[in-house]
Amino acid sequence: MTGGPIQSIVVALMPHLMIAPILLPLVTACVLLFLRDRQHRTKAAISLFAAVLNLAVALALLWWSKQGDGPSAFGVYLPGNWDVPFGIVLVLDRLSGLMLLLAAMVALMALFFALARWHKAGAHFHPLIQIQIMGLNGAFLTGDLFNLFVFFEVMLAASYGLLLHGSGPSRVKSGLHYISINLVASSLFLIGASMIYGVTGTLNMADIAARIPQVAAADRALLHAACAVLAVAFLAKAAMWPLNFWLVPAYSSASAPSAAVFALLTKVGVYVLLRLSTLFFSPEAGASAGFGSQWLAWGGMATLAFGALGMLASQRPARLAGYAVIVSSGTLMAVIGFARPELTASALYYLPSSTMAVAAFFLLAELMDRQRTDPARQRAPEDEEDHLPFALADLEIARTANLDEDEEVLIGRAIPASTALLGLAFICCTVLVAGLPPLSGFIGKFAMLSALLPLQNEAPAVSSASWALVVLIIVSGLFAMVALSRTGIRFFWAPMERGAHLLRVAEFVPIAVLIALCVLFTVRGEAVMRYTSATASSLYHPAGYIDAVFSARPLPTATNAERLGVPAPETRP
């Protein structure tokens, strides 16, 4: 059989595959709930298989979103078979395809890391991780604000359980703060969405974008207020300063696999801000064009500065990783605020690379903390008078160490060359987070700097905001390098009586895979940049998105054939 018929069959089935990223983790979570608590191996096998299948689906959808230009680059699926804009609509484009793949890869690696021990440290870990995947996938695919709220809540509900997974007072304390902040954000989401519905009469994103230019002048201030209220909910999730005070305590207290998945949650806020800003406030939005861009740009730069200073002031690896999340999110929000396609393309290259690097760093942070909190290797403070800062840091780590269900510090089995492996992984994470050559972190930052400071003779003068972002990107990289180098010296080079690091192969493999993917981004940088450039171009020309959504038609059935103006399908007697 030739490839033509097979390809046509695949293309025909592909639209129905859009529902799989939502149904697959949902069904898997339901199945896992029927298993007994002690069936750890069965749960792990089912959950891991579902995560691998979710990755395969994400790859297929990414391949589909790349095919062609214009409307052909969009996939629209109507789960309820209702006309747009009245029913639920799922929309796939290059941006959502990229985010689906990123979420699938990070979630799979976090789950694989948890199989070493963390999945046994509490109840319902595997159903929670599957529900988390479902919420993430739904948020990236949905095409209306109501279902965005639904998936937002699903994602947050799962994150509450994952944050409290395990034991320890610091996790419970930070978890209560995390829940409180996100409940407030959810309330603001509802208020903003209801106000937008009151002004535009719809919650479908494409329909809102089409109606915004037609909003009456008397109602435009109310529309902007509604969008501002809605934006606050996502700015809190995207960790914009000063709404990000909850993030570092929560993420650094969570278990390592949960924290790695949480690195994706801030990107949901960034994704929604990028999606809605380019869709609602494009140059075609009339008097609303560019609304909020300057606030987003300067707020992102303030967030970037706060995260850089936080990294410089931190010593624990987990807290360093938490501030690295803020640095990444602040950089992306500042770039979105500039609303320039070439700059956004560079940021979209930086987004997956920085997310995978931070996720790997969260996993690595636990392995590093474990070495310092092993009771057999702890030394009394009075014996370390020559290394008092190191001793105080060790005691601080010991008080906040992650514990399992037996209230014991997690200890793995020593393997040969474990110290060298961890040291090499730490160097790679340092290079990626700080944006040093030759890895993808440097390429992403260099691309953003090149877009901010064009070298062409006919290029316009560089604005003060562009210069401020250039300085912050460079200084934040310097601060990250100083902070991470200091931590690396303390953990790997400081003269302490210790043996080999305690490490399991299953714990190191996810870190190695995430770093290898960043290396692949470096090697295939040109191809990835072409993809992100096409993605940014489609984002800033939302007519293709709007046309693709409104061109979707429900399938004719016996109940809707007359409304659609088509013959009713024949039914068997």
C-alpha positions as CSV (number, residue, x, y, z in Angstrom):
1,M,0.0,0.0,0.0
2,T,1.3,3.4,-0.9
3,G,1.8,6.3,1.5
4,G,-1.0,8.3,-0.1
5,P,-4.0,6.4,1.3
6,I,-2.4,6.0,4.6
7,Q,-1.6,9.7,4.8
8,S,-5.2,10.6,3.8
9,I,-6.5,8.3,6.5
10,V,-4.2,9.9,9.1
11,V,-5.3,13.4,8.1
12,A,-9.0,12.4,8.2
13,L,-8.6,11.0,11.8
14,M,-6.4,13.8,13.0
15,P,-9.1,16.3,14.0
16,H,-10.6,13.7,16.3
17,L,-7.2,13.2,17.9
18,M,-7.6,16.8,19.4
19,I,-9.9,15.4,22.1
20,A,-7.3,12.8,23.1
21,P,-5.1,15.0,25.3
22,I,-8.1,15.7,27.5
23,L,-9.9,12.3,27.4
24,L,-6.7,10.1,27.8
25,P,-5.6,11.5,31.2
26,L,-9.2,11.8,32.4
27,V,-9.9,8.1,31.7
28,T,-6.5,7.1,33.1
29,A,-7.2,8.9,36.4
30,C,-10.6,7.3,36.7
31,V,-9.1,3.8,36.2
32,L,-6.4,4.5,38.7
33,L,-8.9,5.5,41.4
34,F,-10.4,2.0,41.2
35,L,-7.1,0.4,42.2
36,R,-6.1,-0.3,45.8
37,D,-3.6,2.0,47.5
38,R,-0.9,-0.7,47.7
39,Q,-1.0,-1.6,44.0
40,H,1.9,0.7,43.4
41,R,3.4,-1.2,40.5
42,T,0.1,-1.5,38.6
43,K,-0.6,2.2,39.1
44,A,2.9,3.2,38.0
45,A,2.7,1.0,34.8
46,I,-0.7,2.4,33.8
47,S,0.2,6.0,34.6
48,L,3.5,5.8,32.7
49,F,1.9,4.2,29.7
50,A,-0.7,6.9,29.6
51,A,2.0,9.6,29.8
52,V,4.0,8.0,27.0
53,L,0.8,7.8,24.9
54,N,0.0,11.5,25.7
55,L,3.5,12.4,24.4
56,A,2.9,10.5,21.2
57,V,-0.5,12.3,20.7
58,A,1.3,15.7,21.3
59,L,3.9,14.9,18.7
60,A,1.2,13.9,16.2
61,L,-0.8,17.1,16.9
62,L,2.4,19.2,16.5
63,W,3.1,17.6,13.2
64,W,-0.4,18.3,12.1
65,S,-0.3,22.0,13.1
66,K,2.9,22.5,11.0
67,Q,1.2,21.4,7.8
68,G,0.5,24.4,5.5
69,D,0.0,28.1,6.2
70,G,-3.0,30.2,7.0
71,P,-6.2,28.4,8.0
72,S,-4.7,25.0,7.2
73,A,-2.3,25.5,10.1
74,F,-5.4,25.4,12.5
75,G,-7.4,22.5,13.7
76,V,-10.9,23.1,15.1
77,Y,-12.9,20.5,16.9
78,L,-16.5,20.8,18.2
79,P,-16.9,18.2,21.0
80,G,-20.6,19.0,21.5
81,N,-21.3,19.3,17.7
82,W,-22.8,22.8,18.2
83,D,-22.4,25.8,16.0
84,V,-19.7,28.3,16.8
85,P,-19.9,30.3,19.1
86,F,-22.5,28.6,21.1
87,G,-20.8,25.3,21.9
88,I,-17.5,24.1,23.2
89,V,-14.6,24.5,20.7
90,L,-11.1,23.2,20.8
91,V,-8.5,25.0,18.6
92,L,-5.1,23.7,17.7
93,D,-2.4,25.9,16.2
94,R,1.4,26.1,16.2
95,L,1.5,27.7,19.7
96,S,-0.9,25.2,21.4
97,G,0.9,22.3,19.6
98,L,4.2,23.5,21.0
99,M,2.8,23.9,24.6
100,L,1.2,20.5,24.4
101,L,4.5,18.8,23.5
102,L,6.3,20.7,26.2
103,A,3.8,19.8,28.9
104,A,3.8,16.1,27.8
105,M,7.6,15.9,28.0
106,V,8.0,17.6,31.3
107,A,5.1,15.6,32.9
108,L,6.5,12.3,31.6
109,M,10.0,13.1,33.0
110,A,8.5,14.2,36.4
111,L,6.5,11.0,36.6
112,F,9.5,8.9,35.7
113,F,11.5,10.6,38.5
114,A,8.6,10.0,41.0
115,L,8.7,6.2,40.2
116,A,11.9,5.9,42.1
117,R,10.1,6.6,45.4
118,W,7.9,9.7,45.5
119,H,4.8,8.1,44.1
120,K,4.5,6.0,47.3
121,A,4.8,9.0,49.6
122,G,1.1,9.7,49.7
123,A,-2.3,8.8,48.4
124,H,-3.5,9.3,44.8
125,F,-0.3,10.6,43.3
126,H,-0.9,9.0,39.9
127,P,-4.5,10.2,39.6
128,L,-3.4,13.7,40.6
129,I,-0.6,13.9,38.0
130,Q,-3.0,12.7,35.3
131,I,-5.6,15.3,36.2
132,Q,-2.9,17.9,36.2
133,I,-2.0,16.8,32.6
134,M,-5.6,17.0,31.6
135,G,-5.9,20.6,33.0
136,L,-2.8,21.7,31.2
137,N,-3.8,20.2,27.9
138,G,-7.3,21.6,28.1
139,A,-6.0,25.1,28.9
140,F,-3.8,25.0,25.8
141,L,-6.5,23.7,23.5
142,T,-9.7,25.5,24.6
143,G,-11.1,28.2,22.4
144,D,-13.5,29.9,24.9
145,L,-13.1,31.7,28.3
146,F,-15.6,29.5,30.1
147,N,-13.8,26.3,29.4
148,L,-10.5,28.0,30.0
149,F,-11.8,28.7,33.5
150,V,-12.9,25.0,33.9
151,F,-9.5,23.7,32.9
152,F,-7.8,26.3,35.0
153,E,-9.7,25.0,38.0
154,V,-9.0,21.4,37.1
155,M,-5.3,22.2,36.9
156,L,-5.3,24.1,40.2
157,A,-7.3,21.4,42.0
158,A,-4.7,18.8,41.0
159,S,-1.8,21.1,42.0
160,Y,-3.3,21.5,45.5
161,G,-3.0,17.8,46.0
162,L,0.4,17.5,44.4
163,L,1.8,20.4,46.6
164,L,0.6,18.7,49.8
165,H,1.9,15.3,48.6
166,G,4.3,13.9,51.2
167,S,4.8,15.4,54.6
168,G,6.5,18.2,56.4
169,P,5.2,21.4,58.1
170,S,6.7,23.7,55.5
171,R,4.8,22.0,52.7
172,V,1.5,22.4,54.6
173,K,2.1,26.0,55.5
174,S,3.1,27.1,51.9
175,G,0.3,24.9,50.5
176,L,-2.3,26.9,52.5
177,H,-0.9,30.1,51.2
178,Y,-0.9,28.7,47.6
179,I,-4.5,27.6,47.8
180,S,-5.6,31.0,49.2
181,I,-3.9,33.0,46.5
182,N,-5.3,30.8,43.7
183,L,-8.8,30.9,45.1
184,V,-8.6,34.7,44.9
185,A,-7.3,34.4,41.3
186,S,-10.1,32.1,40.4
187,S,-12.7,34.6,41.7
188,L,-11.1,37.4,39.7
189,F,-11.2,35.1,36.6
190,L,-14.9,34.7,37.0
191,I,-15.5,38.4,37.6
192,G,-13.5,39.4,34.5
193,A,-15.1,36.7,32.3
194,S,-18.6,37.8,33.4
195,M,-17.8,41.4,32.7
196,I,-16.5,40.6,29.2
197,Y,-19.7,38.5,28.5
198,G,-21.8,41.5,29.6
199,V,-20.0,43.8,27.1
200,T,-19.6,41.5,24.2
201,G,-22.3,38.9,24.7
202,T,-20.0,35.9,24.1
203,L,-17.2,33.9,25.7
204,N,-15.8,32.4,22.5
205,M,-12.3,33.9,22.1
206,A,-12.6,34.2,18.3
207,D,-16.0,35.8,18.6
208,I,-14.8,38.2,21.3
209,A,-11.9,39.2,19.0
210,A,-14.3,39.8,16.1
211,R,-16.7,41.9,18.3
212,I,-14.1,44.1,20.1
213,P,-13.7,46.6,17.2
214,Q,-17.5,47.0,17.2
215,V,-17.9,47.8,21.0
216,A,-19.5,51.1,21.6
217,A,-17.3,53.9,22.8
218,A,-19.3,54.2,26.0
219,D,-18.7,50.5,26.8
220,R,-15.0,50.4,25.9
221,A,-13.8,51.5,29.3
222,L,-15.8,48.7,30.9
223,L,-14.3,46.2,28.4
224,H,-10.8,47.4,29.3
225,A,-11.6,47.1,33.0
226,A,-12.9,43.6,32.5
227,C,-9.8,42.5,30.6
228,A,-7.6,44.1,33.3
229,V,-9.5,42.1,36.1
230,L,-9.1,38.9,34.0
231,A,-5.5,39.6,33.4
232,V,-4.7,39.9,37.1
233,A,-5.8,36.3,37.6
234,F,-3.3,35.1,35.0
235,L,-0.6,37.6,36.1
236,A,-0.7,36.0,39.5
237,K,-0.3,32.5,38.0
238,A,2.4,33.8,35.7
239,A,4.3,35.1,38.8
240,M,4.4,38.8,38.0
241,W,5.8,41.0,40.7
242,P,4.4,41.7,43.3
243,L,1.8,38.9,42.9
244,N,4.5,36.2,43.0
245,F,5.3,36.3,46.7
246,W,3.7,32.8,47.1
247,L,5.7,31.0,44.4
248,V,9.1,30.4,45.8
249,P,8.0,29.1,49.2
250,A,5.4,26.8,47.5
251,Y,7.6,25.4,44.7
252,S,10.6,24.9,46.9
253,S,8.6,23.0,49.5
254,A,6.9,20.7,47.1
255,S,8.2,17.3,46.2
256,A,10.7,17.3,43.3
257,P,8.4,15.8,40.7
258,S,5.5,18.1,41.7
259,A,7.8,21.1,41.5
260,A,9.0,20.1,38.0
261,V,5.4,20.0,36.8
262,F,4.7,23.3,38.6
263,A,7.3,24.9,36.3
264,L,4.7,24.5,33.6
265,L,1.9,26.2,35.6
266,T,3.5,29.7,35.3
267,K,3.7,29.1,31.5
268,V,0.0,28.6,31.4
269,G,-0.4,32.2,32.6
270,V,2.2,33.4,30.1
271,Y,0.4,31.4,27.3
272,V,-3.0,32.9,28.1
273,L,-1.5,36.4,28.2
274,L,0.1,35.9,24.8
275,R,-3.0,34.3,23.3
276,L,-5.5,36.9,24.5
277,S,-3.3,40.0,24.0
278,T,-2.6,39.0,20.3
279,L,-6.2,38.0,19.7
280,F,-8.1,40.7,21.5
281,F,-5.8,43.7,21.2
282,S,-4.2,43.2,17.8
283,P,-3.9,46.2,15.4
284,E,-7.3,45.2,14.0
285,A,-8.9,45.8,17.4
286,G,-9.6,49.5,16.7
287,A,-9.5,51.7,19.8
288,S,-8.5,48.7,21.9
289,A,-5.3,47.9,19.9
290,G,-2.3,47.4,22.2
291,F,-4.3,47.8,25.4
292,G,-2.1,46.9,28.4
293,S,1.1,46.3,26.5
294,Q,3.2,48.9,28.3
295,W,2.0,47.7,31.7
296,L,2.9,44.1,30.8
297,A,6.3,45.1,29.5
298,W,7.3,47.1,32.5
299,G,5.7,44.6,34.9
300,G,7.6,41.8,33.3
301,M,10.9,43.7,33.7
302,A,10.1,44.3,37.4
303,T,9.5,40.6,37.7
304,L,12.8,39.8,36.0
305,A,14.7,42.1,38.3
306,F,13.0,40.6,41.4
307,G,13.8,37.1,40.3
308,A,17.4,37.9,39.6
309,L,17.9,39.5,43.0
310,G,16.1,36.5,44.6
311,M,18.6,34.1,43.0
312,L,21.5,36.2,44.1
313,A,20.2,36.1,47.7
314,S,19.4,32.3,47.8
315,Q,21.5,29.4,48.7
316,R,19.2,26.4,48.7
317,P,19.0,24.8,45.2
318,A,15.2,24.5,45.4
319,R,14.8,28.2,46.1
320,L,17.2,29.0,43.3
321,A,15.0,27.0,41.0
322,G,11.9,28.8,42.2
323,Y,13.5,32.2,41.5
324,A,14.7,30.8,38.1
325,V,11.0,30.3,37.3
326,I,10.3,33.9,38.1
327,V,13.2,35.1,35.9
328,S,11.9,33.0,33.0
329,S,8.4,34.2,33.4
330,G,9.4,37.8,33.8
331,T,11.5,37.7,30.6
332,L,8.6,36.2,28.6
333,M,6.0,38.7,29.9
334,A,8.3,41.7,29.2
335,V,8.8,40.4,25.6
336,I,5.0,39.9,25.1
337,G,4.5,43.5,26.2
338,F,6.6,44.8,23.3
339,A,4.2,43.1,20.9
340,R,6.8,42.6,18.1
341,P,6.6,39.4,16.1
342,E,10.4,39.0,15.7
343,L,10.9,39.4,19.5
344,T,8.1,37.1,20.3
345,A,9.6,34.4,18.0
346,S,12.8,34.6,20.0
347,A,10.8,34.3,23.3
348,L,9.0,31.2,22.0
349,Y,12.4,29.6,21.4
350,Y,13.4,30.6,24.9
351,L,10.2,29.4,26.6
352,P,10.5,25.5,26.2
353,S,14.2,25.6,26.8
354,S,14.0,27.6,30.0
355,T,11.1,25.5,31.2
356,M,12.9,22.2,30.7
357,A,16.0,23.6,32.3
358,V,14.2,24.7,35.4
359,A,12.2,21.4,35.6
360,A,15.5,19.5,35.5
361,F,16.9,21.9,38.1
362,F,14.0,21.1,40.5
363,L,14.7,17.4,40.1
364,L,18.4,17.9,40.6
365,A,17.8,20.1,43.6
366,E,16.4,17.3,45.6
367,L,19.4,15.0,44.8
368,M,21.7,17.8,46.0
369,D,19.7,18.5,49.2
370,R,19.6,14.8,50.0
371,Q,23.4,14.6,50.1
372,R,23.5,17.5,52.6
373,T,20.7,16.1,54.8
374,D,21.9,12.5,55.1
375,P,22.1,12.0,58.9
376,A,25.1,9.8,58.5
377,R,27.0,12.6,56.8
378,Q,25.9,15.5,59.0
379,R,28.5,17.1,61.2
380,A,27.9,19.2,64.3
381,P,28.0,22.9,63.8
382,E,30.8,23.3,66.4
383,D,33.0,21.1,64.3
384,E,32.6,23.4,61.3
385,E,33.7,26.7,62.7
386,D,35.9,27.3,59.7
387,H,32.9,26.7,57.4
388,L,30.1,28.4,59.4
389,P,28.1,29.7,56.4
390,F,28.1,26.2,55.0
391,A,27.0,24.7,58.3
392,L,24.1,27.2,58.7
393,A,23.0,26.4,55.1
394,D,23.1,22.7,55.9
395,L,20.9,23.1,59.0
396,E,18.4,25.2,57.0
397,I,18.2,22.5,54.4
398,A,17.8,19.8,57.1
399,R,14.8,21.7,58.6
400,T,13.0,21.9,55.2
401,A,14.0,18.6,53.8
402,N,11.4,16.6,51.9
403,L,10.3,13.6,53.8
404,D,8.4,10.4,52.8
405,E,5.5,8.8,54.4
406,D,7.7,7.4,57.1
407,E,9.1,10.8,58.0
408,E,12.5,9.8,56.9
409,V,14.8,11.7,54.6
410,L,14.7,10.1,51.1
411,I,17.9,8.1,50.5
412,G,18.7,6.3,47.3
413,R,21.3,3.7,46.5
414,A,24.8,4.8,45.7
415,I,25.9,4.1,42.1
416,P,29.5,4.6,40.7
417,A,30.3,8.0,39.4
418,S,27.2,9.5,40.9
419,T,29.1,12.7,42.1
420,A,30.5,13.3,38.6
421,L,27.0,12.8,37.0
422,L,25.3,15.2,39.4
423,G,28.1,17.7,38.9
424,L,27.9,17.5,35.2
425,A,24.1,17.9,35.3
426,F,24.5,20.9,37.6
427,I,26.9,22.6,35.2
428,C,24.5,22.1,32.3
429,C,21.6,23.5,34.3
430,T,23.8,26.5,35.3
431,V,24.7,27.1,31.7
432,L,21.1,26.9,30.6
433,V,19.5,29.0,33.4
434,A,22.2,31.7,33.2
435,G,22.1,31.8,29.4
436,L,25.7,31.0,28.8
437,P,27.1,29.6,25.5
438,P,26.8,27.2,23.8
439,L,23.5,25.8,24.9
440,S,20.0,26.8,24.0
441,G,19.6,29.3,26.9
442,F,22.3,31.5,25.3
443,I,20.7,31.2,21.8
444,G,17.3,32.2,23.1
445,K,18.7,35.2,25.0
446,F,21.0,36.2,22.1
447,A,18.0,36.1,19.7
448,M,16.0,38.3,22.0
449,L,18.9,40.8,22.4
450,S,19.3,40.8,18.6
451,A,15.6,41.6,18.1
452,L,15.8,44.4,20.8
453,L,18.9,46.0,19.2
454,P,18.6,45.7,15.4
455,L,21.8,46.3,13.6
456,Q,20.3,47.3,10.2
457,N,20.9,50.9,9.1
458,E,17.3,51.5,8.5
459,A,16.2,50.2,11.8
460,P,14.3,52.6,14.1
461,A,16.0,54.1,17.2
462,V,16.1,51.8,20.2
463,S,13.6,52.9,22.9
464,S,14.4,53.3,26.6
465,A,12.3,50.2,27.4
466,S,14.3,48.1,25.0
467,W,17.5,49.3,26.6
468,A,16.1,48.5,30.0
469,L,15.2,45.0,29.0
470,V,18.6,44.4,27.4
471,V,20.4,45.4,30.6
472,L,18.1,43.3,32.7
473,I,18.6,40.2,30.5
474,I,22.3,40.5,30.7
475,V,22.4,41.4,34.5
476,S,20.0,38.6,35.4
477,G,22.3,36.1,33.6
478,L,25.2,37.4,35.5
479,F,23.4,37.1,38.8
480,A,22.3,33.6,38.0
481,M,25.8,32.6,37.1
482,V,27.1,34.0,40.4
483,A,24.4,32.4,42.5
484,L,24.6,29.0,40.9
485,S,28.4,28.9,40.9
486,R,28.4,29.7,44.6
487,T,25.9,26.9,45.2
488,G,27.9,24.5,43.1
489,I,31.1,25.2,45.0
490,R,29.4,24.7,48.3
491,F,27.8,21.4,47.2
492,F,30.5,19.8,45.1
493,W,33.8,21.5,46.0
494,A,33.6,22.5,49.6
495,P,35.9,20.4,51.8
496,M,33.5,18.1,53.7
497,E,33.8,14.5,54.8
498,R,31.4,12.8,52.5
499,G,31.3,9.8,50.2
500,A,29.6,9.4,46.9
501,H,26.2,11.0,46.3
502,L,23.2,8.8,46.9
503,L,21.5,8.4,43.6
504,R,19.2,6.0,41.7
505,V,19.3,5.5,38.0
506,A,15.6,6.2,37.6
507,E,16.2,9.6,39.3
508,F,19.0,10.7,37.1
509,V,17.6,9.6,33.7
510,P,14.8,12.3,33.6
511,I,17.3,15.0,34.4
512,A,19.6,13.7,31.6
513,V,16.7,13.6,29.1
514,L,15.6,17.1,29.8
515,I,19.1,18.4,29.4
516,A,19.5,16.4,26.2
517,L,16.4,18.0,24.8
518,C,17.9,21.4,25.5
519,V,21.0,20.2,23.6
520,L,18.8,19.1,20.8
521,F,17.2,22.6,20.8
522,T,20.8,23.9,20.4
523,V,21.7,21.6,17.5
524,R,18.4,22.1,15.7
525,G,18.2,25.8,16.6
526,E,17.5,27.0,13.1
527,A,14.6,24.6,12.5
528,V,13.1,25.5,15.9
529,M,13.5,29.2,15.2
530,R,11.7,28.8,11.8
531,Y,8.8,27.2,13.7
532,T,8.6,29.9,16.3
533,S,8.8,32.6,13.7
534,A,5.9,31.1,11.8
535,T,4.1,30.8,15.2
536,A,4.6,34.4,16.1
537,S,3.6,35.6,12.6
538,S,0.3,33.8,12.9
539,L,-0.3,35.1,16.4
540,Y,0.0,38.7,15.3
541,H,-2.3,38.1,12.4
542,P,-5.4,36.7,14.2
543,A,-7.7,36.8,11.2
544,G,-6.6,33.2,10.3
545,Y,-7.5,32.0,13.8
546,I,-10.9,33.7,13.7
547,D,-11.7,32.5,10.2
548,A,-10.7,28.9,11.1
549,V,-13.0,28.9,14.1
550,F,-16.0,30.3,12.3
551,S,-15.5,28.0,9.3
552,A,-15.9,25.0,11.5
553,R,-19.3,23.3,11.0
554,P,-21.0,20.7,13.1
555,L,-21.7,17.3,11.6
556,P,-25.2,16.9,10.3
557,T,-27.5,14.8,12.5
558,A,-31.2,14.1,12.6
559,T,-31.8,16.9,15.1
560,N,-29.7,19.7,13.5
561,A,-30.0,19.0,9.8
562,E,-32.8,21.4,9.2
563,R,-31.0,24.2,11.1
564,L,-27.8,23.5,9.0
565,G,-29.8,23.5,5.8
566,V,-28.6,20.0,4.7
567,P,-30.5,16.7,4.2
568,A,-30.9,14.6,7.3
569,P,-28.6,11.6,7.4
570,E,-30.3,8.3,6.8
571,T,-30.9,6.1,9.8
572,R,-31.2,2.4,9.9
573,P,-34.5,0.9,10.8
